[in-house]
Amino acid sequence: MSDEIRLENLTGAASGDAAHMLGKLLYFSLSNLLVDRQALGDLCKSMGIYYAGGKRVSVIDAFRSATGDIRDRVISKASGETKIYLVYCRDNRRTSPGVFSRELVKETLNQETNRYEKLANISLDRNSGYFGYDNLAFDSEVDAGEYCRKAEGLFELYQTCANRKQIETIGLNFLRTLDATKLSVNGHLYFIPQYRMERVDIFEDFIAAVAKLNQTDNPLIANSIYVIDDAKQRDKMTEEFYAAVKKEIAEYQERADYLIKSGCCSPAILERWVNKISTLEDKKRHYENILRRELDGLDDEFTALKGYSQELAIRARGIRARKAA
């Protein structure tokens, strides 16, 4: 069996001589997950991956996330009849100040109209942080107490764990250090150039380690393949680089314009964006080497971006000079 893999117009190989590869394609997928923040911090430190540490989630956000995760589809077959139920939480009218309430409901799907039945009240006292549930209804098809206990367990986890969005942020920040280019398809699919691709293994090992720490049953996936270095692949990756970097430049210009017009007085913030623009220019030069061509189709955009960078740098120096005087 050939180890050649085709993805649209890209040709990849599962293995080969790295010296003759353009880079790597990396795909990863994260579903809902919860990882203890302390364990995550220790993992990132051991692998040299930057992690700023997540803020403790408020009890309100934890309550909303926990009850929002309660969603199930139940299929019942009795007496030759098939019934389908949806079990989930929906907002409830607040009856007491500082108490947030949601109700667990069972929705029976019918052809003409659906029927809704309340199974329980789930509540949170914002001041004490007390999570409770009551008014449990008996139902032969759905155990309301089981769903309430599941929500309570999730409520505890959400207060101590990092979620999918936080893990995704860590991963994307790491990929930026690899000069990754996001391909113009749905999902997380990135091209990692040859001069950075040896560090893709670190990313894959990180996702595998996070999967072991994950306290939900949802899977995490990270795989990569080599991209063969030939004229066709260089043409395709040039198109993808143009598309991706034009979006980045537009975002950088918008942010720089805002900092200038709003009169930002923090030299650290101004200098951080000067550095981000410089890093993007370095990335362009590296890609010109790997793709063996001048990426002059971005000259006008980079010229405009350079003007913003110079203005930000001048403002930062001026603010520091006034503070030192």
C-alpha positions in Angstrom: 0.0 0.0 0.0 1.3 3.5 -0.9 1.9 5.9 1.9 0.9 8.8 -0.3 -2.1 10.9 1.0 -4.0 13.5 -1.0 -5.8 16.5 0.5 -7.3 18.6 -2.2 -4.2 19.7 -4.2 -1.7 18.8 -1.5 0.4 15.6 -1.6 1.7 14.3 1.6 3.7 11.3 2.8 3.5 9.5 6.1 7.3 9.2 6.2 10.3 10.2 4.1 13.6 12.1 3.9 12.9 15.3 5.8 15.5 17.1 3.6 13.2 16.6 0.6 10.0 17.7 2.3 8.4 21.2 2.1 7.1 20.8 5.7 4.3 19.1 7.5 0.5 19.2 7.5 -0.8 19.1 11.1 -4.5 18.4 11.9 -5.9 18.5 15.4 -9.4 18.3 16.9 -10.6 19.1 20.4 -14.1 18.3 21.7 -15.4 19.4 25.0 -12.8 18.6 27.7 -11.8 19.4 31.2 -8.2 19.2 32.5 -7.1 20.1 36.0 -5.3 23.5 35.8 -2.5 22.5 38.1 -1.8 19.3 36.1 -2.0 21.3 32.9 0.5 23.9 34.2 2.9 21.1 35.2 2.6 19.4 31.8 3.2 22.6 29.9 6.3 23.4 32.1 7.7 20.0 31.5 7.3 20.3 27.7 8.5 23.9 27.5 5.1 25.1 26.3 4.0 28.5 27.4 0.9 28.6 29.7 -0.1 31.8 31.4 -2.4 30.0 33.7 -6.2 30.4 33.5 -8.2 32.6 35.8 -10.4 30.8 38.3 -13.9 30.4 36.7 -16.7 32.2 38.6 -19.3 30.1 40.2 -21.9 31.6 37.9 -19.9 30.6 34.7 -19.3 27.2 36.2 -23.0 26.8 36.8 -23.9 27.8 33.3 -21.3 25.6 31.7 -22.2 22.6 33.9 -25.9 22.8 33.2 -25.3 23.7 29.6 -23.4 20.4 29.2 -26.5 18.4 30.2 -27.9 17.4 26.9 -28.9 13.8 26.0 -31.0 12.0 23.4 -33.0 9.1 24.7 -34.7 6.5 22.4 -37.4 4.4 24.0 -39.0 1.4 22.4 -42.1 0.0 24.2 -45.1 -2.0 22.9 -43.8 -1.6 19.3 -43.6 2.2 19.5 -40.5 4.2 19.3 -40.3 7.5 21.2 -37.4 10.0 21.1 -36.7 12.4 24.0 -34.3 15.2 24.4 -33.1 15.9 28.0 -31.5 19.3 28.7 -31.5 22.4 30.9 -33.1 25.6 30.1 -33.3 29.0 31.8 -35.8 29.4 34.6 -37.3 32.6 36.0 -35.3 33.9 38.9 -37.4 33.8 42.1 -34.8 35.1 44.6 -32.1 37.7 44.5 -28.6 36.1 44.0 -30.1 32.7 43.2 -29.7 31.4 39.6 -32.0 28.7 38.5 -32.4 26.4 35.5 -34.9 23.6 35.0 -34.2 20.1 33.7 -36.7 19.3 31.0 -37.7 16.3 28.8 -38.8 17.2 25.3 -40.8 14.5 23.5 -40.3 14.8 19.8 -43.5 14.4 17.7 -44.3 15.0 14.1 -46.7 17.9 14.7 -45.7 19.4 18.1 -43.3 18.6 20.8 -44.2 18.1 24.5 -42.2 19.5 27.3 -42.1 18.2 30.8 -40.2 19.6 33.8 -38.1 17.1 35.6 -36.3 19.2 38.2 -35.1 22.6 39.4 -31.3 23.1 39.5 -30.1 26.2 41.3 -27.0 28.1 42.5 -26.8 30.5 45.4 -24.3 33.1 44.1 -23.2 34.3 47.6 -22.6 30.9 49.2 -21.7 29.0 46.1 -24.2 26.3 47.1 -25.4 24.1 44.2 -28.7 22.4 44.8 -31.6 20.7 43.0 -35.2 19.9 44.0 -38.7 19.2 42.8 -37.5 16.0 41.1 -40.3 14.4 39.0 -40.7 10.7 38.7 -40.3 9.6 35.1 -40.1 5.9 34.0 -37.9 6.8 31.0 -35.5 9.5 32.5 -33.7 9.5 35.9 -33.8 13.2 36.8 -31.6 12.6 39.8 -28.8 11.1 37.7 -28.7 14.2 35.4 -28.8 16.6 38.4 -25.9 14.7 40.0 -24.0 14.8 36.7 -24.5 18.6 36.6 -23.2 19.0 40.1 -20.1 17.0 39.3 -19.4 19.1 36.3 -20.0 22.3 38.4 -17.1 21.2 40.7 -14.9 20.4 37.7 -15.5 23.7 35.9 -14.2 25.6 38.9 -10.8 23.8 38.9 -10.3 22.7 35.3 -9.2 24.3 32.0 -11.7 23.8 29.2 -11.5 23.2 25.5 -11.1 26.9 24.6 -8.2 27.3 27.0 -6.4 24.2 25.6 -7.0 25.5 22.1 -5.4 28.8 23.0 -2.3 27.1 24.3 -2.1 25.0 21.2 -2.6 28.0 18.8 0.0 30.0 20.7 2.5 27.2 20.3 1.8 26.9 16.6 2.5 30.6 16.1 6.1 29.9 17.3 6.3 27.3 14.5 5.4 29.9 11.8 2.3 27.8 11.1 -0.1 28.8 8.3 -3.7 27.9 8.7 -5.1 26.4 5.5 -8.3 27.7 4.1 -10.5 24.8 5.1 -12.8 24.3 8.1 -11.2 23.0 11.3 -7.7 23.0 12.6 -5.4 22.2 9.6 -2.0 23.9 9.5 1.1 23.9 7.3 4.3 23.8 9.3 7.3 24.8 7.2 10.4 22.5 7.0 12.6 24.7 9.3 10.1 24.3 12.2 8.6 20.9 11.5 10.8 19.0 14.0 8.8 20.6 16.8 5.5 19.2 15.5 6.2 16.1 17.6 6.1 18.2 20.7 2.6 19.4 19.8 1.3 15.9 19.1 2.8 14.6 22.4 1.1 17.5 24.2 -2.3 16.6 22.8 -1.7 13.0 23.7 -0.8 13.9 27.3 -3.8 16.3 27.6 -6.1 13.4 26.4 -4.8 11.3 29.3 -5.6 14.1 31.8 -9.0 14.8 30.2 -11.8 14.2 32.7 -14.5 13.7 30.1 -15.0 10.9 27.6 -14.5 13.1 24.5 -11.6 12.2 22.2 -8.7 14.5 21.2 -6.9 14.0 17.9 -3.6 15.3 16.5 -1.9 13.9 13.4 0.6 15.1 10.9 2.0 14.1 7.5 5.0 15.4 5.4 4.4 17.6 2.4 6.6 16.7 -0.5 8.8 19.5 -1.8 7.9 20.0 -5.5 6.7 22.9 -7.7 3.0 22.0 -7.4 3.1 21.9 -3.6 5.1 25.2 -3.5 2.5 26.9 -5.7 -0.3 25.6 -3.5 1.3 26.7 -0.2 2.1 30.1 -1.7 -1.6 30.6 -2.3 -2.4 29.5 1.2 0.3 31.7 2.7 -1.1 34.8 0.8 -4.6 34.1 2.0 -3.7 33.5 5.6 -1.2 36.4 6.0 -3.5 38.9 4.3 -6.0 38.2 7.1 -3.3 38.6 9.8 -2.2 41.9 8.3 -5.8 43.2 8.2 -6.2 42.3 11.9 -2.8 43.9 12.8 -3.7 47.1 11.0 -7.1 47.3 12.7 -5.5 46.8 16.1 -2.7 49.3 15.5 -5.2 51.8 14.2 -7.2 51.4 17.3 -4.2 51.8 19.6 -3.2 55.0 17.8 -6.7 56.6 17.7 -7.5 55.7 21.3 -4.3 57.3 22.5 -3.0 54.1 24.2 -0.6 55.2 27.0 1.1 51.8 27.7 4.5 51.6 26.0 4.5 47.8 26.7 1.4 47.3 24.7 2.6 49.4 21.9 6.0 47.7 21.8 4.3 44.3 21.9 2.5 45.1 18.7 5.7 46.4 17.1 7.3 43.1 17.9 4.3 41.1 16.5 4.5 43.1 13.2 8.3 42.4 13.1 7.7 38.7 13.7 5.2 38.6 10.8 7.8 40.2 8.5 10.4 37.6 9.6 7.8 34.8 8.8 7.4 36.2 5.3 11.2 36.1 4.8 11.4 32.5 6.0 8.6 31.4 3.7 10.3 33.1 0.8 13.3 30.8 1.4 11.2 27.6 1.9 9.0 28.3 -1.1 11.9 29.6 -3.3 10.2 32.7 -4.5 9.7 36.4 -3.7 6.3 36.9 -2.0 6.0 40.3 -3.5 2.2 40.0 -3.8 2.1 41.3 -0.2 4.5 44.3 -0.6 1.7 46.9 -0.5 0.1 45.4 2.6 3.5 45.1 4.4 4.4 48.7 3.5 1.2 50.0 5.1 1.8 47.7 8.1 5.3 49.0 8.5 4.0 52.6 8.7 1.8 51.6 11.6 4.7 49.8 13.3 6.9 53.0 13.0 4.1 55.1 14.5 3.6 52.7 17.4 7.3 52.7 18.1 7.6 56.5 18.1 4.7 56.7 20.5 6.2 54.1 22.8 9.5 55.9 22.9 7.8 59.2 23.5 5.8 57.9 26.5 8.9 56.3 28.0 10.9 59.5 27.6 8.2 61.5 29.3 8.0 59.1 32.2 11.8 59.2 32.6 11.9 63.0 32.7 
